[in-house]
Amino acid sequence: MQSLSPGSGRYTTYWPDVGCLQVPWLNEKERISIGRELVDLWEKEREIEQSRKGAMAHLERLGVESEDSRRRWKVSKAPQ
């Protein structure tokens, strides 16, 4: 549907081909189902991010990712 045009990285669209393109149109029940699944997925992504932040907060309280732990790691690793 696209062909090169003179110039750097330019394309033209061949509109007769675009007009023949078949675009699927699902029935309303299927569209609603897909929409719900997407919204549910986005909510789960937010929950995962909140869980990750909570887990990282526990690491900070334990001192695992503290400046002091980073300093100890640097001084204890073998010379390069």
MARKEDREN-496307 format. One line per field, with one value per atom (N, C-alpha, C, O, CB): chain; atom name; x, y, z. Coordinates in pm, 1 decimal, decimal comma, always signed. Glycine has a CB too. Example, Ala and Ser with C-alpha at 12.3 -4.5 7.8 and 13.67 -1.06 7.14 Angstrom:
ch c(A  A  A  A  A  A  A  A  A  A)
at c(N  CA  C  O  CB  N  CA  C  O  CB)
east c(+1319,0  +1230,0  +1320,0  +1423,6  +1130,8  +1285,0  +1367,0  +1290,0  +1340,9  +1408,4)
north c(-569,0  -450,0  -330,0  -331,9  -447,3  -225,0  -106,0  +3,0  +113,8  -59,8)
up c(+780,0  +780,0  +780,0  +846,5  +904,6  +708,0  +714,0  +787,0  +803,9  +572,5)
// end
This chain:
ch c(A  A  A  A  A  A  A  A  A  A  A  A  A  A  A  A  A  A  A  A  A  A  A  A  A  A  A  A  A  A  A  A  A  A  A  A  A  A  A  A  A  A  A  A  A  A  A  A  A  A  A  A  A  A  A  A  A  A  A  A  A  A  A  A  A  A  A  A  A  A  A  A  A  A  A  A  A  A  A  A  A  A  A  A  A  A  A  A  A  A  A  A  A  A  A  A  A  A  A  A  A  A  A  A  A  A  A  A  A  A  A  A  A  A  A  A  A  A  A  A  A  A  A  A  A  A  A  A  A  A  A  A  A  A  A  A  A  A  A  A  A  A  A  A  A  A  A  A  A  A  A  A  A  A  A  A  A  A  A  A  A  A  A  A  A  A  A  A  A  A  A  A  A  A  A  A  A  A  A  A  A  A  A  A  A  A  A  A  A  A  A  A  A  A  A  A  A  A  A  A  A  A  A  A  A  A  A  A  A  A  A  A  A  A  A  A  A  A  A  A  A  A  A  A  A  A  A  A  A  A  A  A  A  A  A  A  A  A  A  A  A  A  A  A  A  A  A  A  A  A  A  A  A  A  A  A  A  A  A  A  A  A  A  A  A  A  A  A  A  A  A  A  A  A  A  A  A  A  A  A  A  A  A  A  A  A  A  A  A  A  A  A  A  A  A  A  A  A  A  A  A  A  A  A  A  A  A  A  A  A  A  A  A  A  A  A  A  A  A  A  A  A  A  A  A  A  A  A  A  A  A  A  A  A  A  A  A  A  A  A  A  A  A  A  A  A  A  A  A  A  A  A  A  A  A  A  A  A  A  A  A  A  A  A  A  A  A  A  A  A  A  A  A  A  A  A  A  A  A  A  A  A  A  A  A  A  A  A  A  A  A  A  A  A  A  A  A  A  A  A)
at c(N  CA  C  O  CB  N  CA  C  O  CB  N  CA  C  O  CB  N  CA  C  O  CB  N  CA  C  O  CB  N  CA  C  O  CB  N  CA  C  O  CB  N  CA  C  O  CB  N  CA  C  O  CB  N  CA  C  O  CB  N  CA  C  O  CB  N  CA  C  O  CB  N  CA  C  O  CB  N  CA  C  O  CB  N  CA  C  O  CB  N  CA  C  O  CB  N  CA  C  O  CB  N  CA  C  O  CB  N  CA  C  O  CB  N  CA  C  O  CB  N  CA  C  O  CB  N  CA  C  O  CB  N  CA  C  O  CB  N  CA  C  O  CB  N  CA  C  O  CB  N  CA  C  O  CB  N  CA  C  O  CB  N  CA  C  O  CB  N  CA  C  O  CB  N  CA  C  O  CB  N  CA  C  O  CB  N  CA  C  O  CB  N  CA  C  O  CB  N  CA  C  O  CB  N  CA  C  O  CB  N  CA  C  O  CB  N  CA  C  O  CB  N  CA  C  O  CB  N  CA  C  O  CB  N  CA  C  O  CB  N  CA  C  O  CB  N  CA  C  O  CB  N  CA  C  O  CB  N  CA  C  O  CB  N  CA  C  O  CB  N  CA  C  O  CB  N  CA  C  O  CB  N  CA  C  O  CB  N  CA  C  O  CB  N  CA  C  O  CB  N  CA  C  O  CB  N  CA  C  O  CB  N  CA  C  O  CB  N  CA  C  O  CB  N  CA  C  O  CB  N  CA  C  O  CB  N  CA  C  O  CB  N  CA  C  O  CB  N  CA  C  O  CB  N  CA  C  O  CB  N  CA  C  O  CB  N  CA  C  O  CB  N  CA  C  O  CB  N  CA  C  O  CB  N  CA  C  O  CB  N  CA  C  O  CB  N  CA  C  O  CB  N  CA  C  O  CB  N  CA  C  O  CB  N  CA  C  O  CB  N  CA  C  O  CB  N  CA  C  O  CB  N  CA  C  O  CB  N  CA  C  O  CB  N  CA  C  O  CB  N  CA  C  O  CB  N  CA  C  O  CB  N  CA  C  O  CB  N  CA  C  O  CB  N  CA  C  O  CB)
east c(+80,6  +0,0  +85,0  +37,6  -91,7  +211,7  +298,7  +411,5  +462,1  +353,6  +450,0  +562,3  +656,3  +616,0  +514,6  +780,8  +880,7  +850,8  +801,9  +1019,7  +880,0  +869,2  +1008,7  +1097,0  +768,6  +1028,3  +1157,9  +1181,8  +1089,8  +1165,6  +1300,5  +1334,0  +1372,1  +1350,1  +1217,4  +1427,6  +1481,1  +1371,1  +1311,1  +1589,8  +1344,8  +1250,9  +1106,2  +1029,5  +1293,4  +1069,0  +929,5  +853,6  +909,2  +922,1  +727,5  +643,6  +513,3  +469,8  +616,2  +452,7  +318,2  +225,9  +268,4  +314,0  +101,8  +1,8  -80,5  -127,4  -89,6  -97,4  -179,5  -321,8  -355,1  -124,3  -405,0  -535,9  -632,5  -715,7  -596,2  -626,8  -717,9  -694,8  -790,2  -701,1  -569,0  -541,7  -595,8  -647,3  -391,8  -584,3  -634,7  -786,3  -839,2  -597,5  -856,0  -1000,8  -1046,2  -1160,3  -1054,5  -960,9  -995,8  -961,1  -993,3  -924,2  -896,0  -852,6  -973,0  -1060,7  -759,7  -977,3  -1084,8  -1049,4  -946,6  -1109,7  -1133,5  -1111,9  -1217,2  -1336,9  -1118,7  -1172,9  -1271,0  -1348,2  -1291,0  -1201,4  -1476,6  -1561,1  -1634,1  -1726,5  -1661,5  -1589,7  -1648,8  -1784,6  -1813,1  -1556,0  -1867,1  -1998,0  -1979,1  -1872,6  -2092,3  -2083,6  -2074,3  -2032,8  -1953,1  -2207,6  -2085,4  -2051,4  -1901,5  -1840,0  -2130,9  -1842,3  -1698,8  -1616,4  -1514,6  -1661,6  -1659,7  -1586,8  -1588,6  -1487,4  -1647,4  -1703,6  -1714,3  -1624,7  -1557,9  -1861,1  -1623,4  -1539,5  -1391,8  -1318,9  -1563,3  -1348,2  -1208,4  -1176,9  -1070,7  -1180,0  -1268,2  -1249,1  -1236,1  -1150,0  -1363,9  -1321,6  -1313,8  -1180,2  -1118,9  -1429,6  -1135,9  -1008,7  -892,7  -800,7  -984,6  -897,2  -791,9  -794,0  -688,9  -807,6  -912,1  -923,3  -875,1  -804,6  -1069,9  -912,3  -865,8  -713,6  -649,9  -929,6  -655,7  -510,9  -443,1  -343,9  -471,5  -495,9  -437,3  -444,4  -351,1  -509,4  -555,3  -567,7  -464,8  -403,1  -710,0  -446,5  -347,1  -206,4  -124,8  -353,7  -177,7  -46,9  -25,5  +83,9  -33,7  -129,4  -118,5  -94,9  -14,4  -246,4  -165,7  -148,7  -7,3  +52,6  -250,9  +45,8  +182,7  +281,8  +374,3  +217,8  +263,4  +353,6  +346,9  +450,1  +318,9  +227,6  +213,8  +281,3  +346,0  +65,1  +266,8  +331,2  +482,7  +553,2  +285,1  +532,4  +676,8  +730,8  +835,0  +710,5  +658,8  +702,1  +700,5  +789,6  +612,4  +598,8  +592,4  +708,2  +766,7  +461,2  +741,5  +854,1  +985,0  +1070,1  +862,0  +1000,9  +1123,1  +1131,9  +1241,6  +1128,3  +1018,5  +1018,5  +1067,7  +1139,0  +877,9  +1029,7  +1079,5  +1230,0  +1299,6  +1011,4  +1280,7  +1425,6  +1496,6  +1602,0  +1460,7  +1439,9  +1500,9  +1503,2  +1602,7  +1425,2  +1392,7  +1388,2  +1490,6  +1545,0  +1247,7  +1516,9  +1617,5  +1759,7  +1856,0  +1593,8  +1772,0  +1905,1  +1973,0  +2092,5  +1991,4  +1897,3  +1956,0  +1998,9  +2101,9  +1856,8  +1921,6  +1953,2  +1994,5  +1973,9  +1832,9  +2051,7  +2090,8  +2226,5  +2298,3  +2095,4  +2259,2  +2391,5  +2500,3  +2605,0  +2404,5  +2475,4  +2574,1  +2598,3  +2712,8  +2528,6  +2492,0  +2509,9  +2585,1  +2666,3  +2372,9  +2558,8  +2632,3  +2780,3  +2866,8  +2573,2  +2808,3  +2947,8  +3017,9  +3130,6  +2955,2  +2951,9  +3012,0  +3037,9  +3140,6  +2920,8  +2945,0  +2962,0  +3084,0  +3164,0  +2834,3  +3097,6  +3210,2  +3343,8  +3438,3  +3197,2  +3353,8  +3483,8  +3514,2  +3630,6  +3486,8  +3413,7  +3439,4  +3459,3  +3500,7  +3326,5  +3430,8  +3446,3  +3593,0  +3673,5  +3362,3  +3623,3  +3763,0  +3812,4  +3734,4  +3777,4  +3941,5  +3995,2  +3988,1  +3992,4  +4139,7  +3977,6  +3966,2  +4097,5  +4105,5  +3864,3)
north c(-119,2  +0,0  +125,7  +233,5  -0,2  +111,8  +227,8  +203,9  +92,4  +258,7  +310,5  +301,1  +417,6  +521,0  +301,0  +398,7  +502,4  +624,1  +611,9  +449,2  +739,2  +864,8  +924,3  +889,5  +964,5  +1013,7  +1081,1  +1154,2  +1214,4  +1179,6  +1149,4  +1213,0  +1108,6  +989,1  +1297,5  +1152,8  +1062,1  +1011,3  +1089,0  +1131,6  +882,1  +818,6  +862,6  +858,6  +844,1  +903,7  +946,0  +834,7  +762,3  +1078,4  +822,5  +719,2  +782,6  +885,3  +604,3  +720,0  +760,4  +641,7  +526,5  +808,7  +670,2  +565,6  +550,7  +649,3  +598,4  +427,7  +399,2  +374,6  +264,1  +275,8  +477,4  +475,2  +371,4  +321,2  +608,5  +336,3  +228,9  +98,0  +25,0  +204,5  +67,3  -52,8  -39,6  -136,1  -80,9  +78,5  +99,5  +79,6  +22,4  +241,0  +126,0  +111,5  -33,0  -63,1  +187,0  -122,7  -265,0  -343,4  -461,7  -327,0  -277,5  -344,3  -385,9  -304,3  -253,4  -512,4  -564,6  -543,1  -591,7  -715,4  -471,2  -446,5  -524,9  -503,7  -293,3  -616,6  -696,3  -608,6  -519,0  -812,1  -634,4  -562,3  -666,1  -732,8  -466,5  -677,7  -776,6  -729,1  -609,4  -804,8  -823,6  -784,3  -715,8  -723,9  -908,5  -649,5  -566,8  -648,0  -600,9  -498,5  -768,3  -852,9  -882,4  -875,0  -984,7  -915,6  -943,9  -817,7  -823,9  -1003,1  -702,9  -578,0  -540,7  -496,9  -463,9  -558,1  -527,6  -621,2  -578,0  -539,1  -747,9  -845,8  -809,0  -813,3  -986,8  -773,6  -734,4  -608,5  -599,0  -710,6  -512,8  -390,0  -417,4  -360,1  -294,6  -505,2  -541,1  -607,0  -577,7  -635,5  -695,9  -763,9  -664,4  -677,5  -870,7  -565,1  -462,9  -381,0  -354,7  -370,4  -340,8  -262,9  -346,6  -295,3  -216,0  -474,5  -563,8  -575,3  -573,2  -703,5  -587,3  -597,1  -471,9  -480,9  -620,4  -354,9  -229,3  -220,9  -173,3  -108,3  -267,1  -266,7  -360,4  -326,0  -307,5  -478,3  -572,3  -513,7  -533,9  -706,2  -441,3  -377,0  -276,5  -268,6  -307,2  -199,4  -103,9  -177,7  -134,3  -16,8  -289,7  -367,6  -423,2  -422,9  -481,9  -470,7  -524,3  -414,9  -438,3  -584,4  -295,7  -184,8  -148,7  -121,3  -62,1  -148,4  -119,9  -228,7  -198,7  -107,8  -353,7  -465,0  -454,0  -479,1  -599,7  -416,0  -400,6  -291,1  -307,6  -369,1  -178,9  -69,7  -113,1  -77,4  +53,5  -190,1  -240,2  -333,0  -325,1  -312,3  -420,5  -512,3  -435,0  -467,4  -614,7  -333,5  -253,3  -177,7  -158,2  -154,5  -135,0  -67,3  -161,5  -119,3  -15,1  -290,2  -388,5  -403,3  -413,5  -524,2  -404,6  -415,3  -296,2  -311,8  -425,5  -178,2  -58,7  -69,1  -33,7  +67,8  -118,0  -132,7  -234,7  -221,1  -174,3  -335,9  -436,5  -388,1  -449,2  -564,7  -278,5  -226,2  -296,5  -278,1  -236,7  -377,3  -453,3  -362,0  -385,6  -557,3  -259,2  -167,8  -30,0  +70,7  -154,4  -25,5  +102,0  +146,9  +70,5  +91,1  +272,7  +323,5  +244,9  +215,7  +474,6  +210,9  +135,4  -1,6  -46,3  +119,8  -69,3  -201,1  -188,7  -275,0  -269,5  -82,8  -61,7  -37,8  -88,7  +57,6  +41,0  +68,1  -61,2  -86,6  +171,8  -143,4  -271,1  -361,1  -428,7  -343,5  -362,1  -445,7  -399,1  -481,0  -441,7  -267,9  -215,5  -247,9  -284,0  -65,3  -235,6  -261,1  -409,3  -446,2  -198,8  -495,5  -638,5  -712,8  -828,8  -701,1  -648,7  -722,8  -728,9  -641,8  -658,5  -832,3  -854,9  -745,1  -690,2  -991,0  -712,4  -610,4  -655,5  -774,8  -577,1  -560,6  -592,5  -578,7  -601,9  -504,3)
up c(+0,0  +0,0  +0,0  -36,1  +118,1  +40,9  +38,2  -59,6  -73,2  +178,0  -127,5  -219,1  -191,4  -138,2  -367,5  -228,4  -207,9  -293,4  -405,7  -239,0  -240,9  -314,8  -323,6  -245,1  -246,2  -418,9  -422,2  -290,7  -235,3  -541,0  -242,5  -116,0  -13,4  -33,4  -65,1  +92,9  +194,1  +286,3  +360,5  +275,6  +282,0  +373,1  +357,6  +453,8  +510,9  +239,7  +219,0  +148,5  +66,0  +136,2  +181,7  +122,4  +75,3  +127,4  +223,6  -23,1  -62,9  -40,8  -48,7  -212,2  -13,7  +7,9  -118,7  -175,6  +130,1  -162,0  -279,0  -229,9  -187,2  -360,1  -236,2  -174,3  -231,2  -155,5  -186,3  -359,4  -403,5  -327,8  -300,9  -553,4  -293,0  -214,2  -72,6  -16,1  -210,3  -15,7  +119,8  +122,8  +218,2  +170,8  +19,8  +14,2  +5,9  +41,0  -102,6  -39,3  -50,3  +76,5  +87,6  -169,7  +170,7  +292,1  +375,7  +404,0  +373,3  +414,9  +497,7  +645,2  +692,3  +467,9  +716,6  +858,7  +935,4  +915,8  +892,7  +1023,7  +1097,4  +1196,0  +1258,1  +1171,8  +1210,0  +1303,7  +1387,5  +1341,1  +1229,9  +1512,4  +1601,5  +1650,4  +1652,1  +1720,3  +1689,8  +1743,4  +1879,2  +1940,3  +1757,0  +1923,8  +2044,5  +2167,0  +2248,2  +2071,1  +2181,0  +2296,0  +2299,9  +2406,3  +2291,1  +2185,2  +2179,5  +2206,3  +2275,2  +2042,5  +2152,2  +2175,6  +2324,0  +2378,7  +2091,4  +2388,4  +2531,1  +2611,8  +2705,7  +2578,7  +2575,4  +2645,0  +2633,7  +2732,9  +2588,4  +2515,2  +2494,0  +2574,8  +2636,4  +2342,9  +2574,6  +2651,3  +2799,8  +2866,6  +2627,0  +2852,1  +2994,9  +3027,3  +3129,9  +3033,4  +2939,1  +2962,7  +2964,8  +3045,5  +2855,2  +2876,0  +2875,8  +3004,2  +3062,8  +2754,8  +3048,0  +3171,8  +3290,3  +3377,1  +3194,3  +3295,0  +3401,8  +3400,4  +3505,6  +3387,2  +3281,3  +3268,7  +3321,8  +3394,2  +3123,3  +3286,4  +3334,8  +3487,4  +3552,1  +3271,7  +3543,7  +3689,0  +3752,6  +3853,4  +3730,6  +3693,9  +3746,8  +3737,4  +3827,3  +3671,1  +3629,2  +3616,6  +3729,3  +3785,2  +3480,0  +3763,3  +3874,5  +4006,6  +4089,0  +3884,1  +4026,2  +4148,8  +4158,5  +4266,1  +4154,5  +4047,2  +4046,6  +4082,9  +4160,7  +3908,3  +4027,5  +4057,8  +4206,1  +4267,4  +3971,6  +4264,3  +4407,0  +4490,4  +4590,7  +4445,5  +4450,0  +4520,6  +4512,4  +4610,1  +4462,8  +4394,3  +4377,1  +4468,2  +4531,6  +4230,8  +4474,3  +4562,0  +4708,3  +4785,3  +4542,6  +4746,1  +4883,3  +4914,8  +5022,8  +4906,8  +4821,5  +4841,7  +4852,3  +4935,0  +4726,8  +4769,1  +4774,8  +4907,4  +4959,9  +4656,5  +4961,9  +5091,3  +5200,1  +5291,1  +5125,3  +5191,5  +5287,8  +5275,9  +5376,9  +5267,1  +5153,6  +5135,4  +5197,8  +5259,4  +4986,3  +5182,3  +5241,2  +5392,7  +5456,0  +5197,9  +5452,3  +5598,3  +5646,7  +5756,3  +5643,7  +5566,2  +5603,0  +5578,7  +5625,1  +5525,3  +5506,0  +5476,5  +5360,6  +5337,8  +5597,6  +5287,0  +5176,8  +5062,6  +4999,5  +5125,6  +5036,2  +4926,2  +4978,2  +4910,4  +4832,1  +5096,4  +5155,3  +5100,9  +5036,5  +5308,7  +5128,7  +5089,9  +5161,4  +5103,6  +5122,0  +5286,6  +5363,0  +5300,4  +5293,3  +5508,5  +5254,7  +5192,9  +5060,3  +5026,9  +5170,5  +4985,2  +4859,4  +4886,8  +4815,6  +4781,1  +4991,9  +5028,2  +5069,2  +5026,7  +5142,8  +5151,8  +5193,7  +5073,6  +5067,5  +5294,6  +4977,6  +4858,4  +4778,2  +4733,0  +4770,0  +4761,0  +4682,4  +4746,1  +4675,9  +4665,3  +4878,9  +4943,8  +4954,7  +4970,4  +5082,6  +4946,8  +4962,5  +4830,5  +4831,3  +5037,3  +4717,9  +4592,9  +4551,0  +4583,9  +4481,8  +4479,3  +4438,5  +4345,5  +4267,7  +4369,7  +4352,8  +4262,4  +4117,3  +4087,4  +4299,5  +4030,6  +3888,0  +3817,5  +3696,8  +3821,7)
// end
